[in-house]
Amino acid sequence: MMLLRSILFQAAFLGWSTLVALYALIPLALGNRQQLFGIGGAWSDGINLLLRLLCGIEIRIEGTEHIPAGPAMIAAKHQSLWDTAIVLRLFRGPAIVMKQELLRIPIYGALCRAQGMIAVDRDGGAKALKAMLKDARAAAAEGRKILIFPQGTRTRPGEHVPYQPGVAALYRDLKLPVVPVALNSGFFWPKHGVRRRPGTIVLRFLAPIPAGLDRDTFMKELETRIESANAALEAETRALL
């Protein structure tokens, strides 16, 4: 039964995403970025509704009191496609740091460009870093939240992947507080496969790391906060499964 519900969800998810993408072509053609931001939030809401109705997956967001009112960096664990969808509802118009290859996806790539996402050429060296910082400064100047997955890829629960230097470069250049994020989405919407397990996806915002720390101190603090919080959250999740 779980597999059947998971397959139904996957079909519904693809159908919903296609409909939203087609509808978004209108504000895309008109250059209406604010309307695109709203559509992104609606897409996220639809995904969460499908998860609840078809898979028995609830959503819980914790620690929103830690989110600064103005521009800030959000550094999140990354276990699932869900992680990139939910931020479109949690923040209006976040600037997500993403790999440049995603811009080649038809329609999706154009929508990302139109929303001012921060695409990074991972093999571009200093030139790519300079472009990333320029785009991030522009997003911060607009008062937007800048989301980065500091490990640079999706991970499985319990998997350790090194933290990449891009987050430190942004932290040093933007001089903004960084809000770490722990989550357990990989238990319910895994990196690979279609099976969706019922339960509760939890996204937990942690206390911000203030601007102004030196690079090594910041990287150690960020990794320690995220990994310790994620380990605790994963232990809580396993106890309920």
C-alpha positions as semicolon CSV with decimal commas, in nm:
position;residue;x (nm);y (nm);z (nm)
1;M;0,000;0,000;0,000
2;M;0,283;0,241;0,087
3;L;0,445;0,183;-0,251
4;L;0,117;0,240;-0,436
5;R;0,053;0,564;-0,247
6;S;0,410;0,671;-0,322
7;I;0,363;0,609;-0,695
8;L;0,036;0,803;-0,690
9;F;0,214;1,089;-0,516
10;Q;0,493;1,091;-0,772
11;A;0,243;1,109;-1,058
12;A;0,045;1,385;-0,885
13;F;0,364;1,576;-0,800
14;L;0,480;1,571;-1,162
15;G;0,136;1,674;-1,285
16;W;0,109;1,958;-1,033
17;S;0,460;2,080;-1,112
18;T;0,386;2,078;-1,486
19;L;0,065;2,277;-1,441
20;V;0,240;2,534;-1,220
21;A;0,529;2,567;-1,465
22;L;0,293;2,626;-1,756
23;Y;0,092;2,883;-1,561
24;A;0,415;3,059;-1,462
25;L;0,497;3,119;-1,828
26;I;0,259;3,416;-1,826
27;P;0,433;3,622;-1,551
28;L;0,765;3,496;-1,688
29;A;0,687;3,650;-2,026
30;L;0,569;3,971;-1,859
31;G;0,876;3,990;-1,635
32;N;0,660;3,993;-1,321
33;R;0,901;3,864;-1,056
34;Q;0,666;3,926;-0,763
35;Q;0,398;3,708;-0,918
36;L;0,656;3,436;-0,977
37;F;0,743;3,450;-0,607
38;G;0,377;3,396;-0,524
39;I;0,350;3,104;-0,765
40;G;0,653;2,943;-0,602
41;G;0,480;2,957;-0,265
42;A;0,163;2,804;-0,414
43;W;0,369;2,523;-0,571
44;S;0,517;2,447;-0,229
45;D;0,171;2,446;-0,067
46;G;0,044;2,202;-0,328
47;I;0,333;1,964;-0,268
48;N;0,269;1,965;0,107
49;L;-0,101;1,898;0,050
50;L;-0,022;1,601;-0,177
51;L;0,223;1,465;0,081
52;R;-0,044;1,478;0,350
53;L;-0,332;1,339;0,144
54;L;-0,149;1,067;-0,048
55;C;0,143;0,972;0,176
56;G;0,032;1,058;0,530
57;I;0,322;1,301;0,572
58;E;0,270;1,606;0,794
59;I;0,493;1,914;0,803
60;R;0,621;2,090;1,117
61;I;0,831;2,407;1,114
62;E;1,013;2,498;1,436
63;G;1,227;2,790;1,553
64;T;1,091;3,061;1,324
65;E;1,163;3,311;1,603
66;H;1,532;3,278;1,507
67;I;1,479;3,426;1,159
68;P;1,594;3,790;1,132
69;A;1,349;4,039;0,983
70;G;1,588;4,170;0,718
71;P;1,835;4,006;0,481
72;A;2,015;3,704;0,620
73;M;2,181;3,383;0,513
74;I;2,001;3,054;0,570
75;A;2,238;2,755;0,577
76;A;2,043;2,430;0,566
77;K;2,098;2,059;0,571
78;H;1,985;1,911;0,238
79;Q;1,824;1,566;0,224
80;S;1,536;1,598;-0,021
81;L;1,382;1,790;-0,307
82;W;1,127;1,903;-0,047
83;D;1,392;2,125;0,113
84;T;1,412;2,351;-0,191
85;A;1,034;2,368;-0,229
86;I;0,945;2,458;0,130
87;V;1,168;2,768;0,138
88;L;0,957;2,919;-0,140
89;R;0,672;2,930;0,113
90;L;0,876;3,013;0,424
91;F;1,036;3,316;0,255
92;R;0,897;3,531;-0,022
93;G;1,150;3,537;-0,302
94;P;1,451;3,365;-0,144
95;A;1,771;3,370;-0,349
96;I;1,877;3,005;-0,356
97;V;2,238;2,914;-0,430
98;M;2,214;2,636;-0,689
99;K;2,436;2,451;-0,933
100;Q;2,450;2,609;-1,277
101;E;2,352;2,285;-1,453
102;L;1,994;2,328;-1,329
103;L;1,954;2,634;-1,548
104;R;1,965;2,406;-1,852
105;I;1,634;2,242;-1,756
106;P;1,361;2,375;-1,991
107;I;1,122;2,626;-1,829
108;Y;1,261;2,554;-1,481
109;G;1,593;2,717;-1,569
110;A;1,420;3,023;-1,711
111;L;1,205;3,054;-1,398
112;C;1,513;3,036;-1,177
113;R;1,685;3,311;-1,375
114;A;1,376;3,530;-1,363
115;Q;1,354;3,493;-0,984
116;G;1,717;3,591;-0,935
117;M;1,845;3,258;-0,807
118;I;2,222;3,239;-0,758
119;A;2,365;2,988;-1,005
120;V;2,719;2,861;-0,940
121;D;2,958;2,701;-1,187
122;R;3,125;2,451;-0,956
123;D;3,421;2,417;-1,194
124;G;3,454;2,790;-1,262
125;G;3,714;2,875;-0,997
126;A;3,770;3,237;-0,896
127;K;3,551;3,374;-1,175
128;A;3,254;3,168;-1,058
129;L;3,310;3,274;-0,697
130;K;3,317;3,641;-0,799
131;A;2,990;3,601;-0,990
132;M;2,825;3,424;-0,697
133;L;2,922;3,701;-0,456
134;K;2,800;3,970;-0,696
135;D;2,459;3,802;-0,730
136;A;2,435;3,746;-0,355
137;R;2,511;4,113;-0,281
138;A;2,234;4,216;-0,519
139;A;1,988;3,981;-0,347
140;A;2,086;4,107;-0,002
141;A;2,044;4,467;-0,118
142;E;1,683;4,379;-0,205
143;G;1,628;4,251;0,149
144;R;1,601;3,888;0,040
145;K;1,701;3,578;0,233
146;I;1,993;3,390;0,076
147;L;1,961;3,013;0,108
148;I;2,263;2,788;0,073
149;F;2,308;2,416;0,129
150;P;2,665;2,426;0,267
151;Q;2,740;2,062;0,185
152;G;2,653;2,130;-0,178
153;T;2,447;1,815;-0,230
154;R;2,167;1,606;-0,085
155;T;2,270;1,366;0,188
156;R;2,107;1,062;0,343
157;P;2,017;1,067;0,714
158;G;2,335;0,998;0,909
159;E;2,563;1,050;0,607
160;H;2,860;1,283;0,651
161;V;2,961;1,505;0,360
162;P;3,222;1,784;0,399
163;Y;3,105;2,146;0,417
164;Q;3,208;2,344;0,111
165;P;3,398;2,678;0,122
166;G;3,130;2,873;-0,067
167;V;2,929;2,933;0,250
168;A;3,234;3,088;0,418
169;A;3,296;3,315;0,120
170;L;2,936;3,440;0,135
171;Y;2,953;3,488;0,511
172;R;3,274;3,693;0,489
173;D;3,157;3,903;0,195
174;L;2,795;3,974;0,293
175;K;2,856;4,031;0,664
176;L;2,512;3,892;0,747
177;P;2,395;3,664;1,029
178;V;2,361;3,299;0,932
179;V;2,065;3,089;1,048
180;P;2,154;2,716;1,054
181;V;1,878;2,468;0,971
182;A;1,836;2,103;1,068
183;L;1,576;1,877;0,906
184;N;1,474;1,515;0,867
185;S;1,311;1,513;0,523
186;G;1,536;1,232;0,399
187;F;1,344;0,980;0,609
188;F;1,020;1,053;0,424
189;W;1,128;1,179;0,079
190;P;1,466;1,013;0,023
191;K;1,740;1,115;-0,214
192;H;1,667;0,820;-0,443
193;G;1,360;0,608;-0,512
194;V;0,987;0,678;-0,511
195;R;0,889;0,533;-0,174
196;R;0,743;0,792;0,065
197;R;0,713;0,690;0,430
198;P;0,432;0,836;0,647
199;G;0,533;1,052;0,941
200;T;0,624;1,413;1,012
201;I;0,886;1,615;0,827
202;V;1,044;1,859;1,072
203;L;1,243;2,165;0,970
204;R;1,414;2,329;1,267
205;F;1,566;2,680;1,252
206;L;1,852;2,723;1,501
207;A;1,987;3,031;1,675
208;P;2,170;3,260;1,428
209;I;2,547;3,279;1,403
210;P;2,637;3,650;1,419
211;A;2,838;3,821;1,148
212;G;3,204;3,898;1,205
213;L;3,362;3,567;1,305
214;D;3,684;3,457;1,139
215;R;3,654;3,191;0,869
216;D;3,769;2,887;1,069
217;T;3,559;2,975;1,374
218;F;3,252;3,029;1,157
219;M;3,289;2,703;0,965
220;K;3,341;2,502;1,284
221;E;3,043;2,668;1,452
222;L;2,817;2,618;1,153
223;E;2,901;2,251;1,109
224;T;2,880;2,179;1,482
225;R;2,540;2,343;1,518
226;I;2,384;2,181;1,213
227;E;2,529;1,834;1,262
228;S;2,452;1,814;1,634
229;A;2,096;1,941;1,583
230;N;2,044;1,706;1,291
231;A;2,174;1,408;1,486
232;A;1,928;1,486;1,766
233;L;1,641;1,530;1,520
234;E;1,726;1,207;1,339
235;A;1,733;1,020;1,671
236;E;1,389;1,160;1,755
237;T;1,262;1,053;1,414
238;R;1,400;0,698;1,433
239;A;1,236;0,653;1,772
240;L;0,897;0,722;1,613
241;L;0,934;0,506;1,303
